[in-house]
Amino acid sequence: MEKKENECVELSLPESDTVLRIVIPPQRPGEASFYENFAIRGIRVDQAEPGLVVCTFKDRAGNLSNGAIANLVDIVGSYVTYTGGLIRNVSADISISYMSTAKLDDEVEITSKRLGQKGGYTGILVLLRNKATGDVIAEGRHSMFCLDSASKL
């Protein structure tokens, strides 16, 4: 079985050469990285207020993978900690309960809510729902720590 899996991800020489030629410019302070731009493509912010962000995402790839859901929990969860300027928060812990999945062309509503903040620590709840049916796809709990408060400890 492992041999078949390795063959599936093995690159041909031309494919390998193509990957080696990819140039990703270094990230400048205050700019989104290549990863962030790629990961948030297609997310629409519907509502934003202090401690609450509601976004919509349309799944155009088929079943939304657990990795993609975890990525959405991480990124949209971090939005509620943004106060302007450089983002100086890091994820300390993420736990996710997967209930169902999104199918091709399902519209997913992502609600990120700050549960509380104490010192540099912020607790966040991220809920992914099928917008049409209301079915819960996943529920994430995201803990973030503000790097600026680390010097005060």
C-alpha positions in Angstrom: 0.0 0.0 0.0 2.8 2.4 0.9 4.5 1.8 -2.4 1.3 2.8 -4.3 1.0 6.0 -2.2 4.6 7.0 -2.9 4.0 6.5 -6.6 1.0 8.8 -6.5 3.0 11.7 -5.1 6.2 11.1 -7.0 7.2 13.9 -9.4 8.5 13.3 -12.9 11.8 15.1 -13.8 10.0 17.9 -15.8 7.5 18.4 -12.8 10.4 18.5 -10.4 12.2 21.1 -12.5 9.0 23.2 -12.7 8.7 23.2 -8.9 12.4 24.2 -8.5 11.8 27.3 -10.7 9.0 28.6 -8.5 10.1 31.9 -6.9 8.2 33.0 -3.8 9.3 36.5 -2.8 10.1 37.1 0.9 7.3 38.4 3.1 7.6 42.1 4.1 6.3 43.3 7.5 2.6 44.1 7.2 2.0 42.2 4.0 0.2 38.9 3.6 2.4 36.0 2.7 2.0 33.8 -0.3 0.4 31.1 1.9 -2.1 33.6 3.4 -3.1 34.9 0.0 -3.5 31.3 -1.3 -5.4 30.1 1.8 -7.9 32.9 2.0 -8.8 33.0 -1.7 -12.5 32.9 -2.0 -13.4 33.9 1.5 -15.9 36.8 1.7 -16.2 38.8 4.9 -19.9 39.4 5.6 -19.7 40.9 9.1 -16.9 42.3 11.2 -17.1 43.9 14.6 -14.9 43.7 17.7 -14.8 40.1 18.8 -16.9 38.7 15.9 -16.2 37.9 12.3 -18.6 36.2 9.9 -17.4 35.0 6.5 -18.7 32.9 3.6 -16.8 30.5 1.6 -18.0 28.4 -1.4 -16.4 25.0 -1.7 -15.5 24.6 -5.4 -13.1 21.6 -5.0 -15.6 19.0 -3.7 -15.4 17.6 -0.2 -13.8 20.2 2.1 -10.8 18.3 3.6 -10.1 18.2 7.3 -6.8 20.1 6.6 -8.7 22.8 4.7 -11.2 23.1 7.6 -8.3 23.3 10.1 -6.7 26.1 8.0 -10.0 28.0 8.0 -10.3 27.7 11.8 -6.8 29.0 12.2 -7.0 31.9 9.7 -10.6 33.1 10.4 -10.1 32.5 14.1 -7.2 34.8 14.1 -9.3 37.6 12.5 -11.0 38.4 15.8 -7.7 39.3 17.4 -6.7 41.9 14.8 -6.7 45.4 16.1 -4.8 47.2 13.3 -1.1 47.3 12.5 1.1 44.3 12.6 -0.4 41.0 13.7 1.6 39.8 16.6 -0.5 36.8 17.7 0.5 33.2 17.5 -1.7 30.1 17.7 -1.1 28.3 21.0 -3.7 25.6 20.6 -6.3 24.5 18.1 -8.8 21.7 18.6 -11.5 20.8 16.1 -14.5 18.6 16.2 -15.5 17.4 12.7 -19.3 16.8 12.3 -19.9 16.6 8.6 -18.4 17.8 5.3 -19.2 20.4 2.7 -20.0 19.1 -0.8 -19.1 20.6 -4.1 -20.6 24.2 -4.5 -21.9 24.2 -0.9 -21.7 27.7 0.7 -20.0 27.5 4.1 -20.6 30.2 6.7 -17.7 30.6 9.1 -18.4 32.4 12.4 -15.4 33.4 14.6 -16.2 34.7 18.0 -13.8 35.8 20.8 -14.9 34.0 24.0 -12.6 36.0 26.3 -9.3 37.5 26.8 -7.0 37.5 29.8 -3.6 39.1 29.6 -2.0 38.0 26.3 -4.2 35.0 25.9 -7.4 35.0 23.8 -9.9 32.1 23.5 -11.8 31.9 20.2 -14.7 29.7 19.0 -14.9 29.1 15.2 -18.1 27.4 13.8 -18.4 26.2 10.2 -22.0 25.6 9.0 -23.6 24.7 5.7 -25.3 28.0 4.9 -28.3 26.4 3.1 -29.1 23.7 5.6 -27.6 25.1 8.9 -25.8 21.7 9.5 -22.6 22.1 11.5 -19.6 21.0 9.5 -17.0 21.6 12.3 -16.5 23.5 15.5 -13.0 24.7 16.4 -11.6 26.1 19.6 -8.6 28.3 19.0 -6.3 29.7 21.6 -4.0 32.6 20.7 -1.2 34.4 22.5 -0.1 38.0 21.9 3.7 38.2 21.4 3.7 41.8 22.6 2.5 40.7 26.1 5.3 38.1 26.4 7.8 40.8 27.5 5.5 41.8 30.3 5.5 38.3 31.9 
